[in-house]
């Protein structure tokens, strides 16, 4: 069994880098691990305790924390995710994003669970972590390069063709609010603008390589548990589809449940002829050249393609996932089937979140359609739906903050504030972050998205309750509700979201890909399995109740962090005006409209389950004290943001 | 990861007998197996005590890996591993 001197599963150290002074130091991971689990959990604790309330996202005092999940570096199924957390420029509050990442695994083998970066380098730099050696290296020759060029140049410079990096592109350098951090050449720490924070620090990239070990406390038990959990995937009905096409295989299902945006959510299904034209399975079947996977993943959803025909002939890239198809191809009504591959590659190269492109461009195109803006606003561009060339040009302008792109680079919420003229209604965002998730017709999905502390996103509590293929009986057992997969019922949704908030946070802390868990398929890993894996790995006997408590503690700290840095309250946990007021126009759920009163009752139930004030959404003192966060209650009381009760 | 675990009871991919490397100038991976070990890598012993080598148990493309392993073991340890169903099978 582990004791304080023998820390298992974790690497053992948190690396601290001050880019202003060049100072490098370490902290013991044990200071945080037992109460905060790992990665995003440790990061919010560090941010809350160390950032003063007056710090803003682009100041040197802001901290960017790159952490590998607690089980990364082991064979736990799906243990390939790392996390970036910071005070973000999109919402002004908690910003956290995960990605598959080779660099995160290498960081652990080098001896570090996380890197906490503060300060600002005087000139562009990158970090090179190689076992005990940590260097802050000059990156002025890399500044301005795409992430793909950056990776090639770093590999050449450091003499390692198999080195892995996370880096920013021009979008991050130009402080585009939704800039992301790209992992190698594909996958990204997409949401929340972490790339812009990295750019504000003049930090171009982080490269890691380690030759050390990750040890588990009970090797035999751990491997037995791994074998047992990997066996579960053999019962999965979705595994083969995911292996072949990733989440892109889900287009037909999205159509059936009215779960895909068309023309900026004016419709919730795509026209039939468009579905036929763009079906990505055909493109993958035609152009696939190799598979892509990450260490430990139970199925491997990635594909590399080489497009040899059409307007993007010559393109070599990893295939996108559903988010790119939804937010760029469907939302902007583009019929060229290879467009999503081109847009995905471009966003990866520029380091631009696909939603930070699709959201503002969708807003702009709808405003153009409605005559709110015209060519005088758009640098002469005609923003007609379906024009792929215009979209790519706008993405370029956003990345370089050029002309109209400088407004779009602010995200649709701020862009609408700048333009005014009644354009605000068409800016679809949650807490300032551009929305990808269709929120009509799937109430647990909607509730989990709108209440998310990071500003929308479906990976911190949303439940795919509209998925018609889920096993209802199993869903009842897991979520403890009678009607788990009736997405139009308000009853029971709050309880489902509360459960999924724990699953998602535990995943993010342990570094487990959501797709390997019940987020995707009820036959995949659930909390009991994650507790078993974590217990055997660390030697710390951890129950599901322990995991739930740690996740709720993390959630409440995220909430308190937001309350300190923003003015979010109940109004920011509601769907967009469009989702609240417009019925689904066409498709299988045509005519269905959200009932605002019932939605608010559902939100009340959600707050009650969390011990938060119904009127304001603020946590109560009792809730925080019960979670061991009395000092946070004191802080919120001073701010006048403590919930009553 | 699992290869190093077989040898050392810990996850140390840098020491493993199997290396998964990027292909040069194209997408995809290539697999290298270590024949003679040194301080940086351990020699592949085909997981002699197991019916199926651990890497094959964990690999999602285990048909491809079996071909690579079979060729490697036939060339490097033919007599020792002739008993395993792996060699000459498939």
Contacts between the chains, C-beta under 8 A, distances in Angstrom:
chain1	res1	chain2	res2	distance
A	73	B	1	7.4
A	73	B	11	5.6
A	74	B	1	7.0
A	74	B	11	5.5
A	75	B	1	5.3
A	75	B	2	5.5
A	75	B	5	7.1
A	75	B	11	7.2
A	75	B	58	6.6
A	109	B	12	7.3
A	109	B	13	6.8
A	109	B	14	6.8
A	161	B	21	7.6
A	161	B	22	6.4
A	161	B	24	6.8
A	162	B	21	5.4
A	162	B	22	5.6
A	210	B	14	7.3
A	211	B	12	7.4
A	211	B	14	3.9
A	211	B	15	7.7
A	212	B	12	6.9
A	212	B	14	7.9
A	213	B	4	7.8
A	213	B	8	7.3
A	213	B	10	4.1
A	213	B	11	6.3
A	213	B	12	4.3
A	214	B	10	6.9
A	214	B	11	4.4
A	214	B	12	7.8
A	215	B	10	4.8
A	215	B	11	7.5
A	216	B	10	7.9
A	216	B	11	7.8
A	219	B	5	7.4
A	219	B	9	5.1
A	219	B	10	7.8
A	223	B	5	7.2
A	230	B	58	7.9
A	243	B	60	7.3
A	289	B	26	7.3
A	289	B	27	5.6
A	289	B	28	7.1
A	290	B	23	7.7
A	290	B	26	7.4
A	290	B	27	4.0
A	290	B	28	3.2
A	290	B	29	7.7
A	291	B	28	7.1
A	291	B	61	7.2
A	292	B	27	7.5
A	293	B	60	6.4
A	295	B	1	6.1
A	295	B	13	7.9
A	296	B	1	7.0
A	297	B	60	7.9
A	299	B	60	6.7
A	300	B	60	5.0
A	304	B	27	3.5
A	304	B	28	6.6
A	306	B	27	7.7
A	316	B	27	6.7
A	318	B	27	7.7
